[in-house]
Amino acid sequence: MQRLNALVLVGILAVASVGCGAEKTNEEVVDTVETKEENYLGESIEDHVIFPASVEGLVGDTMPFYDDGTYNVFYLADQRDGKQGYHPWGLIKTTDFSSYEDKGVVINYGESVEDQDIALGTGSVIKGKDGQYHAFYTGHNDMFEPKEAVMHAVSSDMENWEKIPEDTLYAGDNYAQNDFRDPYVYYVESDGLYNMLVATRKDNIGVIARFTSDDLKSWEDAGVFFENDMGTDSNLECPSLLTYKGKWYLAFSDQWPDRLVHYRIADSIDGPFTIPDQDIFDCNGFYAGRMETDGDNLYVVGWNGTKKKHTDSEDYDWGGNMVTYLLRQNEDGSLFPVLNPKVEELFSNELVVEPLKMTETTSVEEGSISFAGDQYEMAGFRDLLGSYLIKTTIKEFDKDGMFGFCFNTNDENVGRLNIIFNGATNRIEFYNGENIMERKAQSYVDFDISGSDQLDVSMLVSDGVVCMYVNEKMAFTTRMYMSQGSDWGVFSVGTKVKFDNIRAYK
């Protein structure tokens, strides 16, 4: 074990420069993985697909539809192939979000620039009273005015679809012509009508409009169903509405400025929909989440974006890997993301977790790491490769302290990628650079650690995605290419804290 002199590390977090180790691109990560795989402890253990990408490339907006024991997750396939058309609908099938079957493209975009749907956008699927499956999707064409419309297709098996262009629905004069998308269709038993929610704008503010139909072909405007209640003018993208165990839930994503998935609660399908104390599930590393249920389990399905230039230090791009949470319902109806037990069951092989390097004032005992609060302290572990579940309980921490997890450490053993519990700001933060004292967090959520005696952490690491669950109250998803083929560790900045019973599973 290498002991690091804490005095050498004094002030590193405040003065470290990007020159402390060149950042690697995604292509270089692959090379790193290939050279280290044969030396890794878990080389003979099967890896699992935790955050599926698409056989077509990458996963964009998801549209989960439960039917007869199977979750059919339609998604915008981000092919990034430079062709004129883009974002066809793909289909991934799963029964419990622990294993997946990707069917590839099932609804393609139009064939020419003359087609309204030369690009496909988000929509939804419903099984009609006629026994057929009906897909309602956004047809987008930047050459048209209006650019967006709601379009219709039918199928008997959800894999072979026939488009019905004559059923195309355009926005009326009371809604924004070029912001009219993401239809979500459901059936209301009490009035015998199909309802459609559409993300659009009215009077310069984002709204969710409602339309009704008795045949899934012609639709009547039923007015605004929900108006932006966040104090911004943001569009409310990818809405979904369902009932689960006595409550009605409306979910949507704010297109700006925060790009977070929000939800609202009501006792009736017509509302009023109220804002829970914690109305988000995750940070901006998770977007376009839509809810779906089989009656017993409730999930929210979205995606974690890639980074521009496939480089960790860059901003998020559109499309990436599918990310799904199981949602736990509290007595008051509020929802919290938790680790799916079916996913946890996949990680049955416990690995030996021993630090390879530590600062002088760090102590280790029976799998636990304790920091004395002496400036910057860290303990580093061997490289990660493949899919992992890391678990620990964080205890005995200063309520206004700063501590967390580091990945891909530089020559001074400071992480180039850091997930931080920041007691001073009452937030969980992600920094995609080592200079955390001067950089702006790329992602954050409000999370007051002062109200907790301990933080129970479960962290999934797979395919460049890191998703952390804390106290079964918050998820925190980030894109870290260099979480693969690089070292990781735990650290503290001038804070006493104990990472108890650190375990890793594969």
C-alpha positions as CSV (number, residue, x, y, z in Angstrom):
1,M,0.0,0.0,0.0
2,Q,1.3,3.4,-0.9
3,R,1.1,6.1,1.8
4,L,0.7,9.6,0.5
5,N,2.0,12.6,2.4
6,A,-1.0,14.8,3.2
7,L,1.3,17.9,3.4
8,V,2.2,17.4,-0.3
9,L,-1.6,17.5,-1.1
10,V,-2.3,20.8,0.8
11,G,-4.1,23.2,-1.5
12,I,-4.2,20.9,-4.5
13,L,-7.9,21.2,-4.8
14,A,-7.6,25.0,-5.0
15,V,-4.7,25.2,-7.5
16,A,-4.7,22.0,-9.5
17,S,-4.7,22.7,-13.3
18,V,-5.9,20.7,-16.2
19,G,-2.3,20.0,-17.0
20,C,-2.0,17.5,-14.2
21,G,-2.7,14.7,-16.6
22,A,-4.2,14.9,-20.1
23,E,-7.8,13.9,-20.3
24,K,-8.6,10.9,-22.5
25,T,-11.3,10.6,-25.1
26,N,-13.8,7.8,-25.3
27,E,-11.6,6.1,-28.0
28,E,-8.6,6.1,-25.6
29,V,-10.8,4.7,-22.9
30,V,-11.3,1.6,-25.0
31,D,-7.6,1.2,-25.5
32,T,-7.1,1.5,-21.7
33,V,-9.8,-1.1,-21.0
34,E,-8.3,-3.6,-23.5
35,T,-4.8,-3.4,-21.9
36,K,-5.9,-3.8,-18.3
37,E,-8.7,-6.4,-18.7
38,E,-6.5,-9.4,-18.3
39,N,-5.0,-8.1,-15.1
40,Y,-8.3,-7.3,-13.4
41,L,-9.5,-9.3,-10.4
42,G,-13.0,-9.9,-11.9
43,E,-11.9,-10.9,-15.4
44,S,-13.8,-14.2,-15.4
45,I,-17.0,-12.8,-14.0
46,E,-19.8,-12.0,-16.4
47,D,-20.6,-8.4,-17.0
48,H,-24.2,-7.2,-17.0
49,V,-25.9,-4.6,-19.2
50,I,-27.2,-2.0,-16.6
51,F,-27.6,1.1,-18.7
52,P,-28.5,-0.2,-22.2
53,A,-27.5,1.8,-25.3
54,S,-29.2,1.0,-28.6
55,V,-28.2,-1.5,-31.3
56,E,-28.8,1.5,-33.6
57,G,-26.3,3.7,-31.7
58,L,-27.6,5.6,-28.6
59,V,-30.9,6.0,-26.7
60,G,-32.8,9.2,-26.7
61,D,-36.3,9.9,-25.2
62,T,-37.9,6.8,-23.9
63,M,-41.6,5.8,-24.1
64,P,-42.3,2.8,-21.8
65,F,-45.5,0.9,-22.4
66,Y,-46.5,-2.1,-20.2
67,D,-48.5,-4.9,-21.9
68,D,-49.1,-8.5,-20.8
69,G,-46.1,-8.9,-18.5
70,T,-43.6,-7.0,-20.6
71,Y,-42.3,-3.4,-20.6
72,N,-42.0,-2.3,-24.2
73,V,-39.6,0.7,-24.1
74,F,-39.8,2.6,-27.3
75,Y,-37.0,5.1,-27.8
76,L,-35.7,7.7,-30.1
77,A,-32.7,6.0,-31.7
78,D,-29.8,8.4,-31.9
79,Q,-27.9,7.0,-34.8
80,R,-25.6,9.9,-35.4
81,D,-25.0,8.7,-38.9
82,G,-25.2,12.1,-40.7
83,K,-28.2,11.1,-42.8
84,Q,-31.0,13.5,-43.7
85,G,-33.6,11.8,-41.5
86,Y,-33.1,11.1,-37.9
87,H,-34.4,9.7,-34.6
88,P,-36.4,6.7,-35.8
89,W,-38.3,4.8,-33.0
90,G,-36.5,1.7,-31.6
91,L,-37.9,-0.8,-29.2
92,I,-36.3,-2.4,-26.1
93,K,-38.2,-5.1,-24.3
94,T,-37.8,-6.1,-20.7
95,T,-39.8,-7.7,-17.9
96,D,-38.0,-6.2,-14.9
97,F,-35.4,-3.8,-16.1
98,S,-32.5,-6.2,-15.3
99,S,-32.2,-7.8,-18.8
100,Y,-33.1,-6.4,-22.2
101,E,-33.9,-7.4,-25.8
102,D,-33.3,-4.7,-28.3
103,K,-35.5,-5.0,-31.5
104,G,-33.9,-2.1,-33.3
105,V,-35.9,0.3,-35.4
106,V,-39.6,-0.4,-35.6
107,I,-40.9,3.0,-36.9
108,N,-38.6,4.8,-39.3
109,Y,-38.5,8.4,-40.2
110,G,-39.9,9.7,-43.5
111,E,-38.2,9.0,-46.8
112,S,-37.8,12.6,-48.1
113,V,-37.6,16.2,-47.0
114,E,-41.2,16.5,-48.2
115,D,-42.4,14.3,-45.3
116,Q,-43.6,15.9,-42.0
117,D,-41.8,13.1,-40.1
118,I,-38.3,13.3,-41.8
119,A,-37.4,13.4,-38.1
120,L,-39.3,11.5,-35.4
121,G,-39.9,12.8,-32.0
122,T,-41.3,11.5,-28.7
123,G,-44.7,10.0,-28.3
124,S,-46.5,7.1,-26.7
125,V,-48.2,3.7,-27.4
126,I,-51.6,2.5,-26.3
127,K,-53.7,-0.6,-27.0
128,G,-57.0,0.5,-28.4
129,K,-60.5,-0.9,-27.9
130,D,-60.0,-2.4,-31.4
131,G,-57.3,-4.7,-30.1
132,Q,-54.6,-2.9,-32.2
133,Y,-51.6,-1.0,-30.9
134,H,-51.6,2.7,-31.7
135,A,-48.5,4.8,-31.7
136,F,-48.7,8.6,-31.5
137,Y,-45.4,10.3,-32.3
138,T,-44.0,13.8,-33.1
139,G,-43.3,14.4,-36.8
140,H,-40.6,17.1,-37.0
141,N,-39.4,18.9,-40.2
142,D,-37.3,22.0,-39.9
143,M,-38.1,22.9,-43.5
144,F,-41.9,23.1,-42.7
145,E,-44.0,25.7,-41.0
146,P,-45.3,24.4,-38.6
147,K,-42.2,22.3,-37.8
148,E,-44.1,19.9,-35.5
149,A,-47.2,17.8,-35.6
150,V,-48.7,14.7,-33.9
151,M,-48.8,11.7,-36.1
152,H,-50.4,8.2,-35.9
153,A,-49.4,4.6,-36.7
154,V,-51.0,1.2,-36.0
155,S,-49.7,-2.3,-35.4
156,S,-50.8,-5.7,-34.4
157,D,-47.4,-6.7,-32.8
158,M,-45.6,-3.4,-31.9
159,E,-42.8,-4.3,-34.3
160,N,-44.4,-3.7,-37.7
161,W,-46.2,-0.4,-38.0
162,E,-48.4,1.2,-40.6
163,K,-48.4,5.0,-40.7
164,I,-51.7,6.9,-41.2
165,P,-50.7,10.4,-42.4
166,E,-54.3,11.5,-42.8
167,D,-54.7,11.4,-39.0
168,T,-52.0,14.1,-38.5
169,L,-52.9,16.6,-35.8
170,Y,-51.5,20.2,-36.0
171,A,-51.6,22.8,-33.3
172,G,-54.5,25.3,-33.3
173,D,-54.0,29.0,-33.3
174,N,-54.1,29.1,-29.5
175,Y,-50.9,27.0,-29.2
176,A,-47.3,27.4,-30.5
177,Q,-47.2,26.0,-34.0
178,N,-43.5,24.9,-33.8
179,D,-43.7,23.6,-30.2
180,F,-46.3,20.9,-30.4
181,R,-44.9,17.5,-29.5
182,D,-44.4,14.5,-27.1
183,P,-48.0,13.2,-27.2
184,Y,-49.0,10.9,-24.3
185,V,-52.3,9.0,-24.8
186,Y,-54.4,7.3,-22.2
187,Y,-58.0,6.1,-21.8
188,V,-60.5,7.5,-19.3
189,E,-63.0,4.9,-18.4
190,S,-65.4,7.2,-16.7
191,D,-66.2,9.2,-19.9
192,G,-65.2,6.6,-22.5
193,L,-62.8,8.9,-24.2
194,Y,-59.1,8.7,-25.1
195,N,-57.1,11.6,-23.9
196,M,-53.9,13.0,-25.3
197,L,-51.5,15.3,-23.5
198,V,-49.2,17.4,-25.7
199,A,-46.2,19.6,-24.7
200,T,-46.7,23.0,-26.3
201,R,-46.8,26.7,-25.5
202,K,-49.6,29.2,-24.8
203,D,-49.2,32.9,-24.0
204,N,-45.4,32.5,-24.1
205,I,-45.3,29.9,-21.3
206,G,-44.9,26.1,-21.4
207,V,-48.1,24.2,-21.0
208,I,-49.5,20.7,-21.4
209,A,-52.5,20.7,-23.6
210,R,-55.2,18.0,-23.6
211,F,-57.2,16.6,-26.5
212,T,-60.0,14.0,-26.5
213,S,-61.1,11.4,-29.0
214,D,-63.5,8.5,-29.2
215,D,-61.8,6.7,-32.1
216,L,-58.0,7.6,-31.9
217,K,-58.3,9.3,-35.3
218,S,-59.9,12.7,-34.8
219,W,-59.1,14.9,-31.8
220,E,-60.8,17.8,-30.1
221,D,-59.0,20.5,-28.1
222,A,-60.0,20.2,-24.4
223,G,-57.8,23.2,-23.3
224,V,-54.8,23.5,-21.0
225,F,-54.4,20.5,-18.7
226,F,-51.3,21.8,-16.8
227,E,-49.4,25.1,-16.9
228,N,-45.7,25.6,-15.9
229,D,-45.7,26.2,-12.1
230,M,-42.0,26.5,-11.6
231,G,-41.7,30.3,-12.1
232,T,-40.0,29.9,-15.5
233,D,-41.4,29.9,-19.1
234,S,-39.8,26.5,-19.8
235,N,-41.5,23.9,-22.0
236,L,-42.7,20.8,-20.2
237,E,-41.3,18.0,-22.3
238,C,-42.2,14.3,-22.4
239,P,-45.3,14.4,-20.1
240,S,-46.7,11.2,-18.6
241,L,-49.8,10.6,-16.4
242,L,-50.8,7.5,-14.5
243,T,-52.4,6.3,-11.4
244,Y,-50.6,4.2,-8.8
245,K,-51.9,2.9,-5.5
246,G,-54.5,5.6,-5.0
247,K,-52.6,8.6,-6.3
248,W,-52.3,10.3,-9.7
249,Y,-48.9,11.3,-10.9
250,L,-47.9,13.7,-13.7
251,A,-44.3,13.8,-14.8
252,F,-42.5,16.1,-17.2
253,S,-39.0,17.5,-17.9
254,D,-38.2,21.2,-18.0
255,Q,-36.5,22.0,-21.2
256,W,-34.6,24.9,-19.6
257,P,-32.8,26.1,-17.5
258,D,-32.2,23.1,-15.3
259,R,-33.2,20.1,-17.5
260,L,-34.6,18.1,-14.6
261,V,-37.4,15.5,-14.4
262,H,-40.2,16.7,-12.2
263,Y,-43.4,15.2,-10.9
264,R,-46.7,16.3,-9.4
265,I,-49.3,14.5,-7.2
266,A,-53.1,14.6,-7.2
267,D,-56.0,12.6,-5.7
268,S,-57.9,12.8,-9.0
269,I,-57.1,12.5,-12.7
270,D,-58.2,16.1,-13.1
271,G,-56.1,17.5,-10.3
272,P,-55.3,19.8,-8.7
273,F,-51.7,18.6,-9.0
274,T,-49.4,19.7,-6.2
275,I,-45.7,20.0,-5.9
276,P,-44.1,17.5,-3.4
277,D,-41.4,18.7,-1.1
278,Q,-38.8,17.0,-3.3
279,D,-40.2,17.1,-6.8
280,I,-37.2,15.6,-8.7
281,F,-35.6,12.2,-8.8
282,D,-32.1,13.1,-10.0
283,C,-29.7,15.7,-11.3
284,N,-29.4,16.9,-14.9
285,G,-27.6,13.7,-15.8
286,F,-31.1,12.1,-16.1
287,Y,-33.6,13.5,-18.6
288,A,-36.9,12.9,-20.3
289,G,-38.0,10.4,-17.6
290,R,-41.5,8.9,-18.2
291,M,-43.4,6.8,-15.6
292,E,-44.9,3.4,-16.2
293,T,-46.4,0.7,-13.9
294,D,-47.5,-2.9,-14.0
295,G,-49.8,-2.1,-11.0
296,D,-47.3,-3.5,-8.4
297,N,-44.1,-1.7,-9.4
298,L,-43.7,1.9,-10.6
299,Y,-40.7,2.9,-12.7
300,V,-39.4,6.0,-14.3
301,V,-37.4,5.6,-17.5
302,G,-35.1,8.2,-19.0
303,W,-31.6,8.6,-20.4
304,N,-28.1,9.8,-19.4
305,G,-26.4,11.8,-22.1
306,T,-23.0,11.3,-23.7
307,K,-20.5,14.2,-23.6
308,K,-19.5,16.4,-26.5
309,K,-16.3,15.1,-28.2
310,H,-16.8,12.0,-25.9
311,T,-14.7,13.8,-23.4
312,D,-15.4,14.0,-19.7
313,S,-14.6,17.6,-19.3
314,E,-17.2,18.7,-21.9
315,D,-20.9,19.5,-21.6
316,Y,-23.7,16.9,-22.0
317,D,-24.8,16.0,-25.5
318,W,-28.3,14.7,-26.5
319,G,-28.9,10.9,-26.2
320,G,-26.8,8.2,-24.5
321,N,-27.7,5.3,-22.3
322,M,-31.1,4.3,-20.9
323,V,-31.4,4.8,-17.1
324,T,-34.3,3.3,-15.1
325,Y,-35.3,3.7,-11.4
326,L,-37.8,1.8,-9.3
327,L,-39.9,4.3,-7.4
328,R,-40.9,3.8,-3.8
329,Q,-44.2,5.4,-2.7
330,N,-44.4,6.9,0.8
331,E,-47.7,7.2,2.8
332,D,-48.2,10.8,1.7
333,G,-47.9,9.7,-1.9
334,S,-44.4,11.2,-2.5
335,L,-42.0,9.1,-4.6
336,F,-38.3,8.3,-4.2
337,P,-35.9,6.5,-6.5
338,V,-34.4,3.3,-5.2
339,L,-32.1,0.6,-6.5
340,N,-34.0,-2.0,-8.4
341,P,-33.7,-5.3,-6.4
342,K,-33.6,-7.3,-9.6
343,V,-30.6,-5.3,-10.7
344,E,-28.9,-5.7,-7.3
345,E,-29.4,-9.5,-7.6
346,L,-27.2,-9.5,-10.6
347,F,-24.1,-8.5,-8.6
348,S,-23.6,-11.7,-6.6
349,N,-19.8,-11.8,-6.7
350,E,-18.2,-9.8,-3.9
351,L,-14.7,-8.6,-4.6
352,V,-11.8,-7.8,-2.3
353,V,-11.7,-4.1,-1.7
354,E,-8.3,-3.0,-0.3
355,P,-6.8,0.5,-0.7
356,L,-3.7,0.7,-2.9
357,K,-2.7,4.2,-1.6
358,M,-3.7,6.4,1.3
359,T,-2.8,9.7,2.8
360,E,-0.8,9.5,6.0
361,T,-3.7,10.5,8.3
362,T,-6.1,8.0,6.8
363,S,-6.8,4.9,8.7
364,V,-8.3,1.6,7.5
365,E,-9.9,-1.1,9.5
366,E,-11.9,-4.1,8.3
367,G,-13.1,-2.5,5.1
368,S,-13.7,0.9,6.6
369,I,-11.9,4.1,5.8
370,S,-11.7,6.9,8.3
371,F,-10.4,10.4,7.7
372,A,-9.1,12.6,10.5
373,G,-10.1,16.0,9.0
374,D,-6.5,16.9,8.1
375,Q,-6.8,19.0,4.9
376,Y,-7.1,16.7,1.8
377,E,-7.2,13.0,2.6
378,M,-8.0,10.1,0.2
379,A,-7.8,6.4,-0.2
380,G,-7.6,4.9,-3.6
381,F,-8.6,1.5,-5.1
382,R,-7.7,-0.4,-8.2
383,D,-9.1,0.2,-11.6
384,L,-12.7,-0.5,-12.5
385,L,-13.6,-2.4,-15.6
386,G,-17.1,-3.4,-16.6
387,S,-20.2,-3.3,-14.5
388,Y,-20.0,-2.9,-10.7
389,L,-22.1,-2.2,-7.6
390,I,-20.3,-0.3,-4.9
391,K,-21.9,0.0,-1.4
392,T,-20.9,1.9,1.7
393,T,-22.4,3.7,4.7
394,I,-20.9,7.1,5.4
395,K,-20.8,8.0,9.1
396,E,-19.4,10.3,11.7
397,F,-19.1,13.2,9.3
398,D,-19.1,17.0,9.9
399,K,-22.4,18.4,9.0
400,D,-20.8,21.3,7.0
401,G,-18.1,19.1,5.6
402,M,-17.0,18.1,2.1
403,F,-16.3,14.5,1.2
404,G,-17.1,12.0,-1.5
405,F,-16.0,9.7,-4.3
406,C,-13.2,10.4,-6.8
407,F,-12.4,8.7,-10.2
408,N,-9.4,8.8,-12.5
409,T,-7.0,10.5,-10.1
410,N,-4.2,12.7,-11.4
411,D,-0.5,12.6,-10.3
412,E,-1.4,14.3,-7.0
413,N,-4.1,11.7,-6.4
414,V,-7.0,14.1,-6.8
415,G,-9.9,12.9,-8.9
416,R,-10.5,14.4,-12.3
417,L,-14.1,13.4,-11.7
418,N,-15.6,13.9,-8.3
419,I,-19.0,13.3,-6.7
420,I,-19.2,15.4,-3.5
421,F,-21.4,15.7,-0.5
422,N,-21.1,19.4,0.3
423,G,-22.5,20.3,3.7
424,A,-21.7,24.0,3.1
425,T,-24.0,24.2,0.1
426,N,-26.4,21.4,1.2
427,R,-26.0,19.7,-2.1
428,I,-24.7,16.6,-3.8
429,E,-22.4,17.9,-6.6
430,F,-20.5,16.5,-9.6
431,Y,-17.4,18.1,-10.9
432,N,-15.9,17.0,-14.2
433,G,-12.5,18.4,-13.4
434,E,-10.1,18.2,-10.5
435,N,-10.1,21.9,-9.6
436,I,-13.3,21.7,-7.5
437,M,-12.7,24.8,-5.4
438,E,-12.8,27.0,-8.5
439,R,-14.9,25.1,-11.0
440,K,-18.7,25.2,-11.3
441,A,-20.4,21.9,-10.6
442,Q,-21.7,20.3,-13.8
443,S,-24.5,18.7,-11.9
444,Y,-26.1,19.1,-8.5
445,V,-29.2,18.4,-6.4
446,D,-30.2,20.0,-3.1
447,F,-29.5,17.5,-0.3
448,D,-29.2,18.5,3.3
449,I,-26.8,16.0,5.0
450,S,-27.2,17.7,8.4
451,G,-30.5,15.9,8.9
452,S,-28.9,12.5,8.5
453,D,-26.7,10.5,10.9
454,Q,-25.5,8.3,8.1
455,L,-25.6,8.2,4.3
456,D,-26.3,4.7,2.8
457,V,-24.8,4.7,-0.6
458,S,-25.3,2.3,-3.5
459,M,-23.4,3.1,-6.7
460,L,-23.8,1.5,-10.1
461,V,-20.9,1.9,-12.4
462,S,-21.3,0.6,-16.0
463,D,-20.5,1.7,-19.6
464,G,-19.4,5.2,-18.7
465,V,-22.5,5.9,-16.5
466,V,-22.3,6.2,-12.7
467,C,-25.6,6.2,-10.8
468,M,-25.6,6.7,-7.1
469,Y,-28.5,6.1,-4.7
470,V,-28.5,7.9,-1.3
471,N,-30.7,6.9,1.6
472,E,-33.4,5.7,-0.8
473,K,-34.3,9.3,-1.3
474,M,-32.3,10.6,-4.2
475,A,-30.5,9.3,-7.3
476,F,-27.5,11.0,-8.8
477,T,-26.5,10.1,-12.3
478,T,-23.4,11.3,-14.1
479,R,-21.5,10.5,-17.3
480,M,-17.9,9.5,-16.6
481,Y,-16.1,7.9,-19.5
482,M,-13.1,7.4,-17.2
483,S,-15.0,5.5,-14.6
484,Q,-13.9,2.6,-16.9
485,G,-10.2,1.6,-16.9
486,S,-9.2,4.0,-14.2
487,D,-8.8,4.0,-10.5
488,W,-11.4,5.3,-8.0
489,G,-11.4,6.2,-4.3
490,V,-13.0,8.1,-1.4
491,F,-11.8,11.4,-0.1
492,S,-12.3,14.2,2.4
493,V,-11.5,17.9,2.4
494,G,-10.7,19.1,5.9
495,T,-13.6,16.9,7.2
496,K,-13.8,14.0,9.7
497,V,-15.7,11.2,8.1
498,K,-15.9,7.4,8.0
499,F,-16.7,5.3,4.9
500,D,-17.9,2.2,6.7
501,N,-17.9,-1.3,5.2
502,I,-16.9,-0.4,1.6
503,R,-17.9,-3.3,-0.6
504,A,-17.7,-3.9,-4.4
505,Y,-19.7,-6.5,-6.3
506,K,-19.5,-7.7,-9.9
